Every structure is written in structure tokens, then in C-alpha cells.
């Protein structure tokens, strides 16, 4: 067969038939998922960019607004509201502690039996304005007259005050307190119709000297709210929440020493020509009798009846707090309404003096040796470890003391003062002992912690007091 032969087809298909001719297959390139050409990607980003920019701008504006609101709110909490310089001269100076509680008047409440009620139930404002101090009533106690131990031999009357010389050997007793022996201590706890007790101001040169002008003012007070700051310690917080009646009938007295006076004047807080700073009458005390400033502070805290001889009622407020209630309303709520003669806050954390002693040592408020001597004496005297005396919590917080000046409450405060001089300055340790041992004081109101919180705005201590060195 020749290579140029005619091909033979074995099928009936005509190769020349266009309908039967096989069409070439075109292969299309598949685009990989997610891969786009750069121009297409750019066009999509540019199309969506205005929307994203608008969203980002809105988010940025919202963040700035929230941040500004937080800063403004924080500033309003920490800064007291603007007021007259005379009313807040002593509250503007401290930047060491936040003043978040300053000038708050909102009541403190608690839930009792499923119902929320106010902790301190004051009379309505209209009735507070009409409130009158009740006439004196005969005390139920058998104690009718209390006299105070004083120096009788006159040995020191010719001398002058000298802090380094007033201490009696082996104790903290001095010419201000007198040297109370253990035998005298036992005798003074006995309640008779006429009692005698050591109660400070033992010698004329014992210290705690106040000017004649200030003494004259203090003799005019029938009801007094008092506080003190020695050694340049705390600032002076102006009282709030009082009625016009209380402003006319109540003395507000703050005891300062010369160190506190200089500290406050350096901060621009000056006493005016009437010897007032805001609503407080500032009393400058010279020749403080103790090197321990905490012990000096116990004099106005516990011996208000010695400082205000004509006062019938007193309210003590620690310098770390701002008193924020009507004083006559407080007397009515805590004393007059329930026929009590002394009101003091329960301790919020502990109930036993022995538990408190451990806490005092643990927090370095006193040395183990000092606390050990005190507890050893109390155990010898038979102080039980009970957490309640006569149905009342044994331990007091003692930053607020509300009382009527009766012979038995005056004796209680004298004995309490003698205990903090004899042992440690931590008055929480000695309060249960005096309450247990002085059988004549029964009309005592141990109010709960939430009532104390309603009475004051707690500010905390601003700075540490400077001790006396000479």
C-alpha cells in the first residue's frame, strides 16, 4: 500500500460535517479564593474607608466623654463645695487625705425586721427648732456629791511648770493627775453619797493652762460640743446639720496647743478677733502636762466637767470626724427620750477587753509589756472575760461620747482618766474595766456602730501629732 493512499473511514460520520466536527475546549483559569488583584482590593478599601473613619471618630469621642465625666465626678467627690472662708477655713488645707466624706448629710440606715430604717431617729426639723433643754432631775444614783482630790500641802505652789520635772518616779502620774495609789484607787470606785476622786488639775502648776478670757467663756456654756487637736495633728472640720436653736444654745469648743495653732496659721487658717474659727471657739492650751499627745487629748475628752463647770451636757467628737447632726436633737435621741445619762458607741470589731488587748499589741498601739501590766492588774481585780455586762456590749469605740454631767457620770470619767494615766493611753482597754467595777452607773446607752456613722463624717487622721520633748 502506498503511503499516499486514500484514508478509509470506518464510521458513517462525515469529517467535513460541521455539526459533527469536535469543538475545541477552552480551559479557564480558576481564581484562587481570597486573592484579588491589587487595584480591586484598593478600590474596596477606599469605598469602605469613610464608614470606618466615622465609626472610629464616634468611638474616640465617646471615650473622651467618659474619661472627662469620670475626672469631673472624682473632683466633685474629693473637693469640698465652695463656701465662705470663715466657715471652712480649717477644712481646706489638707491634701494628704481625700475629703470624700466632708459635708455629707445623708442619713445612715439599716434593715430591721426586713424594713430599712434610719440608725439615728431624730425629731423632725420643725420640732428640733422648738426643742428645749429639760429641767434638772434628781439622779437615781446614791452618789449626790463628788469632790476632787487636790494638792493639800502646797509644796509646789511656789514653783513654775516644767514638763521634765512633773513626772513622779516610776509612773506616768504627775502634778496634773496626782499620784493615785492602789489603795486610793480601790476606795474611789466605791459609790457613796459623797465621794472623792482624783480627776486631773491636782496642782496649780500641773499644766493645762487656759487664759482667763477663755475660762470665762467656758463658764457660760450649758451645752457644749468639744474636740481637740494637739501637736499639729488633725485639721478642724466645721460642724453641720444644726438648727438655729442649737446655734444659739450650744457652745462649739476646739482645744488647740501652740503647735497646732502654728500649723494651722501656716496653712492660712487664722483665728478671728472673736477667737473663733468658723463656728468653733478656739481655746489655746499652754503647758500640756504629758509628753504623750494622746494622753493630753484625754483631758478635754474625759474631763469636760472640770473644764466646763456650769455645763449640764457635753458631746465629745474626735478630731478625725466632722460632727453633722443637731446637738440638741442628739441629746434628745440618745439621752432624754430613753432616760439615759451617758451614751457611747459600741466597738464595731470586738467585744472582749482581752481580744482588744491582742489587737492593740498587734497594731503596735502599745507595747506588749504595757498591755501585760494592765491586764495582769485587771485579772487580779477579778475582771471577767465576759463580752457583755448587764446586757450591754463590754467594749466601746469611744470616738463620740454624749453625756449628762451628773455626779456618777463625772465620777466614771474621772476613774476612766486615771486608768489611762496609770496604764496605756488606749482608752478602749480601760472602759470595760471601769464600767464593770463602778456599780453606780446603770443608765448607759451603748448605741450601735451605724448610729455613730450617722452622727459624724469620718475623715481619718490627717497627720501624726508631734510629741512634746521638753
C-alpha positions as CSV (number, residue, x, y, z in Angstrom):
1,X,0.0,0.0,0.0
2,X,1.3,3.3,-1.0
3,X,1.8,5.9,1.7
4,X,-0.1,8.3,-0.4
5,X,-3.3,6.2,-0.3
6,X,-6.7,7.5,0.4
7,X,-7.8,7.0,4.0
8,X,-10.7,4.8,4.6
9,X,-13.3,5.8,7.3
10,X,-15.0,3.1,9.2
11,X,-17.8,5.1,10.6
12,X,-20.6,6.9,8.9
13,X,-19.5,10.2,10.1
14,X,-18.5,12.8,7.7
15,X,-15.5,14.6,8.8
16,X,-16.5,17.5,6.8
17,X,-19.8,17.8,8.5
18,X,-19.6,21.0,10.6
19,X,-22.2,19.7,13.0
20,X,-20.1,16.7,13.7
21,X,-16.8,18.4,14.0
22,X,-15.4,18.3,17.6
23,X,-15.2,21.8,19.1
24,X,-12.0,22.7,20.9
25,X,-12.4,23.0,24.7
26,X,-11.2,26.3,26.3
27,X,-9.8,26.0,29.7
28,X,-10.5,28.9,32.0
29,X,-8.1,29.7,34.8
30,X,-9.7,29.5,38.2
31,X,-9.1,32.4,40.6
32,X,-7.8,31.3,43.9
33,X,-10.2,32.2,46.7
34,X,-9.2,35.3,48.7
35,X,-6.8,36.5,46.1
36,X,-7.8,39.7,44.4
37,X,-5.9,41.9,42.2
38,X,-4.3,44.9,44.0
39,X,-6.4,47.5,42.2
40,X,-9.6,45.7,43.1
41,X,-8.6,45.4,46.8
42,X,-7.7,49.1,46.9
43,X,-11.0,50.1,45.4
44,X,-12.9,48.1,48.1
45,X,-10.9,49.6,51.0
46,X,-11.3,53.2,49.6
47,X,-15.1,52.5,49.3
48,X,-15.4,51.4,53.0
49,X,-12.9,53.8,54.5
50,X,-15.4,56.7,55.1
51,X,-17.7,54.4,57.1
52,X,-14.8,53.1,59.3
53,X,-13.4,56.6,59.8
54,X,-16.8,57.8,61.0
55,X,-17.1,54.8,63.4
56,X,-13.6,55.4,64.8
57,X,-14.3,59.1,65.3
58,X,-17.5,58.4,67.2
59,X,-15.7,55.8,69.4
60,X,-13.0,58.3,70.2
61,X,-15.5,61.0,71.1
62,X,-17.4,58.6,73.4
63,X,-14.1,57.6,75.2
64,X,-13.1,61.2,75.7
65,X,-16.6,62.0,77.1
66,X,-16.5,59.1,79.5
67,X,-13.0,59.9,80.7
68,X,-14.0,63.6,81.3
69,X,-17.1,62.5,83.2
70,X,-15.0,60.3,85.5
71,X,-12.5,63.0,86.2
72,X,-15.2,65.6,86.9
73,X,-17.1,63.2,89.2
74,X,-13.8,62.4,91.0
75,X,-13.1,66.1,91.5
76,X,-16.5,66.7,92.9
77,X,-16.1,63.9,95.5
78,X,-12.7,64.9,96.7
79,X,-13.1,68.7,96.8
80,X,-15.4,70.3,99.4
81,X,-18.0,72.6,97.9
82,X,-17.1,76.3,97.8
83,X,-18.1,78.1,101.0
84,X,-17.3,81.2,103.0
85,X,-13.8,81.3,104.3
86,X,-14.9,81.7,107.9
87,X,-16.9,78.5,107.8
88,X,-14.3,76.3,106.2
89,X,-11.0,77.9,106.9
90,X,-9.8,74.8,108.7
91,X,-11.0,72.2,106.3
92,X,-9.4,73.4,103.1
93,X,-5.8,72.8,103.9
94,X,-5.2,69.1,103.9
95,X,-4.1,67.3,100.7
96,X,-2.7,64.3,102.4
97,X,-6.1,62.6,102.8
98,X,-9.1,62.5,100.4
99,X,-12.0,64.5,101.9
100,X,-14.7,62.3,100.3
101,X,-17.0,62.3,103.3
102,X,-16.8,66.0,104.1
103,X,-20.1,67.9,104.4
104,X,-22.3,64.9,103.7
105,X,-25.7,65.0,105.4
106,X,-27.3,61.9,104.0
107,X,-28.6,59.6,106.8
108,X,-27.2,56.2,107.6
109,X,-29.8,53.4,107.5
110,X,-30.0,49.7,108.4
111,X,-32.5,46.9,107.9
112,X,-34.5,45.8,110.9
113,X,-37.1,43.1,110.6
114,X,-37.0,43.4,106.8
115,X,-37.6,47.1,106.9
116,X,-35.0,49.8,106.2
117,X,-34.9,52.5,108.8
118,X,-32.6,55.3,109.9
119,X,-30.0,54.5,112.5
120,X,-30.4,57.8,114.4
121,X,-34.0,58.7,114.8
122,X,-34.0,62.5,115.2
123,X,-37.1,64.6,115.6
124,X,-38.4,66.4,112.5
125,X,-36.7,69.8,111.8
126,X,-39.7,71.8,113.0
127,X,-39.7,70.1,116.4
128,X,-35.9,70.5,116.7
129,X,-36.3,74.2,116.4
130,X,-38.7,74.2,119.4
131,X,-36.6,71.8,121.5
132,X,-35.8,73.0,125.0
133,X,-33.3,71.8,127.5
134,X,-35.2,69.9,130.2
135,X,-35.1,70.9,133.8
136,X,-32.6,69.1,136.0
137,X,-33.8,65.9,137.6
138,X,-32.6,64.1,140.6
139,X,-30.2,61.3,139.7
140,X,-31.2,57.8,140.6
141,X,-27.6,57.1,141.8
142,X,-26.9,57.1,145.5
143,X,-23.9,59.4,144.7
144,X,-25.0,63.0,145.3
145,X,-21.8,64.9,145.6
146,X,-18.3,64.5,144.1
147,X,-15.3,66.4,145.2
148,X,-11.9,66.3,143.6
149,X,-8.5,65.5,145.1
150,X,-6.1,68.4,145.1
151,X,-2.6,69.2,146.4
152,X,-3.0,69.9,150.1
153,X,0.5,70.7,151.4
154,X,1.1,73.5,148.9
155,X,4.6,72.2,148.3
156,X,4.6,73.0,144.6
157,X,2.5,76.2,144.6
158,X,5.6,78.4,144.7
159,X,7.2,76.7,141.7
160,X,6.6,77.0,137.9
161,X,5.5,74.4,135.4
162,X,8.3,72.3,133.9
163,X,7.4,69.2,131.9
164,X,10.7,67.4,132.7
165,X,10.0,67.8,136.5
166,X,6.3,66.9,136.9
167,X,6.7,63.2,136.4
168,X,6.6,61.1,139.6
169,X,9.2,58.4,139.7
170,X,8.2,55.0,138.3
171,X,4.8,56.0,136.8
172,X,3.1,58.4,134.4
173,X,1.4,60.2,137.3
174,X,2.4,63.8,137.7
175,X,1.4,67.1,139.3
176,X,-1.6,67.4,136.9
177,X,-3.0,63.9,137.7
178,X,-1.8,63.5,141.2
179,X,-0.2,60.2,142.3
180,X,-3.2,57.9,142.9
181,X,-2.2,54.9,145.0
182,X,-3.7,51.5,144.5
183,X,-5.5,51.9,147.9
184,X,-6.9,55.2,146.8
185,X,-8.0,53.6,143.5
186,X,-9.9,50.9,145.3
187,X,-11.6,53.5,147.6
188,X,-12.6,55.8,144.7
189,X,-14.5,53.0,143.0
190,X,-16.9,52.8,146.0
191,X,-20.1,54.7,145.4
192,X,-21.3,56.5,148.5
193,X,-23.4,59.6,149.0
194,X,-20.3,61.8,149.0
195,X,-17.3,60.7,147.1
196,X,-13.8,62.0,146.5
197,X,-11.6,61.2,143.5
198,X,-8.5,62.1,141.6
199,X,-9.7,63.9,138.5
200,X,-6.8,65.9,137.0
201,X,-5.9,69.5,137.8
202,X,-4.3,68.3,141.0
203,X,-1.7,71.0,141.4
204,X,-1.8,74.7,140.4
205,X,1.4,74.2,138.4
206,X,0.4,70.8,137.0
207,X,-0.1,72.3,133.5
208,X,-3.0,72.5,131.0
209,X,-3.2,76.3,131.4
210,X,-6.0,78.3,129.8
211,X,-6.4,82.1,129.7
212,X,-8.8,83.9,132.0
213,X,-10.8,85.1,129.0
214,X,-11.2,81.6,127.7
215,X,-12.1,80.3,131.1
216,X,-14.8,83.0,131.4
217,X,-16.3,81.9,128.1
218,X,-16.3,78.3,129.1
219,X,-18.2,79.1,132.3
220,X,-21.1,80.4,130.2
221,X,-21.7,77.1,128.4
222,X,-24.7,75.0,129.4
223,X,-24.4,72.5,126.4
224,X,-21.0,72.0,124.7
225,X,-19.7,70.1,121.7
226,X,-15.9,69.8,122.0
227,X,-12.9,68.4,120.2
228,X,-9.1,68.9,120.3
229,X,-6.0,68.6,118.2
230,X,-2.6,68.8,119.9
231,X,0.8,68.5,118.3
232,X,-0.3,69.9,115.0
233,X,-2.3,66.7,114.3
234,X,-5.7,67.0,112.6
235,X,-7.5,69.8,110.9
236,X,-10.7,71.3,112.2
237,X,-13.9,70.3,110.5
238,X,-16.8,72.7,110.7
239,X,-20.0,71.2,112.3
240,X,-23.0,71.0,110.0
241,X,-26.7,69.9,110.3
242,X,-27.5,72.0,113.4
243,X,-30.7,74.0,113.9
244,X,-30.8,77.7,114.6
245,X,-31.9,76.9,118.2
246,X,-28.7,74.9,118.7
247,X,-26.6,77.6,117.3
248,X,-27.9,79.9,120.0
249,X,-27.7,77.5,122.9
250,X,-24.7,75.3,122.2
251,X,-21.0,76.1,122.6
252,X,-18.6,74.6,120.0
253,X,-15.2,74.5,121.5
254,X,-11.9,73.2,120.0
255,X,-8.8,72.9,122.2
256,X,-5.5,73.5,120.4
257,X,-2.0,73.8,121.6
258,X,0.6,76.3,120.3
259,X,2.0,73.7,117.8
260,X,-1.5,73.2,116.3
261,X,-2.0,76.9,116.2
262,X,1.2,77.5,114.3
263,X,0.5,74.6,111.9
264,X,-3.0,75.9,111.1
265,X,-1.8,79.5,110.7
266,X,0.9,78.4,108.3
267,X,-1.9,76.9,106.2
268,X,-3.8,80.2,106.2
269,X,-6.4,79.1,108.9
270,X,-6.4,82.0,111.3
271,X,-8.5,82.7,114.4
272,X,-10.5,85.8,114.1
273,X,-10.7,88.7,116.5
274,X,-13.5,87.0,118.5
275,X,-11.3,83.9,118.9
276,X,-13.4,81.9,116.6
277,X,-12.6,79.9,113.5
278,X,-15.9,79.3,111.8
279,X,-18.4,78.0,114.4
280,X,-15.7,76.8,116.7
281,X,-14.3,78.8,119.6
282,X,-10.6,78.0,119.6
283,X,-9.1,77.5,123.1
284,X,-5.3,77.6,123.2
285,X,-3.9,75.4,125.9
286,X,-0.4,76.1,127.2
287,X,1.8,73.8,129.4
288,X,0.4,70.5,128.3
289,X,1.1,68.1,131.2
290,X,2.1,64.9,129.3
291,X,4.7,64.1,126.7
292,X,2.3,61.6,125.1
293,X,-0.1,63.8,123.0
294,X,-2.7,61.0,123.1
295,X,-2.7,61.4,126.9
296,X,-3.0,65.2,126.6
297,X,-6.1,64.6,124.4
298,X,-7.8,62.6,127.2
299,X,-8.1,65.8,129.3
300,X,-10.8,67.5,127.2
301,X,-12.2,64.1,126.1
302,X,-12.8,62.8,129.6
303,X,-12.8,65.8,131.9
304,X,-15.3,68.1,130.3
305,X,-17.0,68.6,133.7
306,X,-13.7,70.1,135.0
307,X,-13.3,72.4,132.0
308,X,-16.9,73.5,131.8
309,X,-18.0,73.7,135.4
310,X,-21.5,75.0,134.6
311,X,-22.3,72.7,131.7
312,X,-25.1,70.3,132.0
313,X,-24.5,68.3,128.9
314,X,-21.5,67.6,126.6
315,X,-20.8,65.9,123.3
316,X,-17.2,64.8,122.6
317,X,-16.2,64.4,119.0
318,X,-12.7,63.0,118.0
319,X,-10.7,65.3,115.8
320,X,-10.8,62.8,112.9
321,X,-14.5,63.3,112.5
322,X,-16.9,66.0,111.3
323,X,-20.0,66.4,113.6
324,X,-23.0,66.5,111.3
325,X,-26.2,66.5,113.4
326,X,-28.1,68.9,115.6
327,X,-26.6,68.7,119.1
328,X,-29.9,69.2,121.0
329,X,-31.5,66.6,118.7
330,X,-28.8,64.1,119.5
331,X,-29.2,64.7,123.3
332,X,-33.0,64.1,122.9
333,X,-32.5,60.9,120.8
334,X,-29.7,59.3,122.9
335,X,-30.4,60.6,126.4
336,X,-33.7,62.3,127.1
337,X,-36.0,60.1,125.1
338,X,-34.7,56.9,126.8
339,X,-33.8,58.4,130.2
340,X,-30.1,57.7,129.9
341,X,-27.3,59.8,131.3
342,X,-24.3,58.5,129.2
343,X,-24.2,57.3,125.6
344,X,-21.2,55.9,123.8
345,X,-20.7,53.8,120.7
346,X,-20.2,50.0,120.8
347,X,-17.0,48.7,119.3
348,X,-17.5,47.5,115.8
349,X,-15.0,44.7,115.6
350,X,-14.5,43.2,119.1
351,X,-16.4,42.7,122.4
352,X,-13.8,41.5,124.9
353,X,-11.1,43.6,126.6
354,X,-8.7,40.6,126.2
355,X,-9.4,40.4,122.5
356,X,-8.8,44.2,122.2
357,X,-5.5,43.9,124.1
358,X,-4.2,41.4,121.5
359,X,-5.3,43.8,118.7
360,X,-3.6,46.8,120.4
361,X,-0.3,44.9,120.6
362,X,-0.6,43.5,117.0
363,X,-1.2,47.0,115.6
364,X,1.7,48.5,117.7
365,X,-0.6,50.8,119.5
366,X,1.1,49.9,122.8
367,X,4.0,47.6,123.8
368,X,3.3,44.0,125.0
369,X,4.9,45.0,128.4
370,X,2.5,47.9,128.9
371,X,-0.6,45.9,127.9
372,X,0.6,42.9,130.0
373,X,0.9,45.0,133.2
374,X,-2.6,46.4,132.6
375,X,-4.3,43.0,132.0
376,X,-2.4,41.4,134.9
377,X,-3.9,44.1,137.3
378,X,-7.4,43.6,135.8
379,X,-7.2,39.8,136.3
380,X,-6.1,40.3,139.9
381,X,-9.1,42.6,140.4
382,X,-11.3,39.9,139.0
383,X,-12.4,41.3,135.6
384,X,-14.2,38.5,133.8
385,X,-13.8,37.7,130.2
386,X,-17.5,38.3,129.5
387,X,-18.3,40.1,126.3
388,X,-21.4,41.7,127.8
389,X,-22.0,43.4,131.1
390,X,-25.6,43.8,132.3
391,X,-26.8,43.0,128.7
392,X,-24.5,45.7,127.2
393,X,-21.5,45.1,124.9
394,X,-18.4,45.4,127.1
395,X,-16.2,47.2,124.6
396,X,-16.7,50.8,123.4
397,X,-15.3,52.6,120.4
398,X,-15.3,55.9,122.3
399,X,-14.8,58.4,119.5
400,X,-18.2,60.0,120.4
401,X,-19.3,60.5,124.0
402,X,-22.7,62.0,124.8
403,X,-23.4,62.6,128.4
404,X,-25.2,64.5,131.1
405,X,-22.9,66.0,133.8
406,X,-24.2,64.2,136.9
407,X,-22.1,63.1,139.9
408,X,-22.0,59.5,138.8
409,X,-21.1,60.2,135.1
410,X,-18.4,62.7,136.3
411,X,-17.0,60.0,138.6
412,X,-17.0,57.5,135.8
413,X,-15.0,59.9,133.6
414,X,-12.5,60.6,136.4
415,X,-11.9,57.0,137.1
416,X,-11.5,56.3,133.4
417,X,-9.0,59.1,133.1
418,X,-7.0,57.7,136.0
419,X,-6.8,54.3,134.3
420,X,-5.4,55.7,131.0
421,X,-2.8,57.6,133.0
422,X,-1.8,54.6,135.1
423,X,-1.6,52.1,132.3
424,X,-1.9,52.7,128.5
425,X,-3.5,55.6,126.6
426,X,-5.7,53.1,124.7
427,X,-9.0,54.0,126.5
428,X,-10.8,51.1,124.9
429,X,-8.9,48.8,127.2
430,X,-9.9,50.6,130.4
431,X,-13.5,51.4,129.6
432,X,-14.9,47.8,130.2
433,X,-13.0,47.7,133.5
434,X,-14.4,50.9,134.8
435,X,-17.9,50.0,133.5
436,X,-17.7,46.7,135.3
437,X,-16.3,47.9,138.6
438,X,-18.3,51.2,139.0
439,X,-21.7,49.7,140.1
440,X,-23.5,53.0,140.4
441,X,-23.6,53.8,136.7
442,X,-26.6,51.9,135.1
443,X,-28.3,54.4,132.8
444,X,-25.8,54.0,129.9
445,X,-26.7,53.8,126.3
446,X,-24.3,51.7,124.2
447,X,-25.6,52.6,120.8
448,X,-24.7,50.6,117.6
449,X,-22.0,51.4,115.1
450,X,-24.4,52.6,112.5
451,X,-25.7,55.3,114.9
452,X,-22.1,56.6,115.3
453,X,-21.8,56.7,111.5
454,X,-24.9,58.8,111.3
455,X,-23.5,61.3,113.9
456,X,-20.3,62.1,112.1
457,X,-18.5,62.1,108.8
458,X,-15.3,60.1,109.4
459,X,-12.3,61.8,107.8
460,X,-9.4,59.8,109.3
461,X,-6.3,61.2,110.9
462,X,-4.6,63.8,108.7
463,X,-1.1,63.8,110.1
464,X,0.8,62.4,113.1
465,X,0.9,64.6,116.2
466,X,4.3,65.9,117.3
467,X,5.3,64.7,120.8
468,X,6.5,67.1,123.5
469,X,10.2,66.8,124.1
470,X,10.8,69.4,126.8
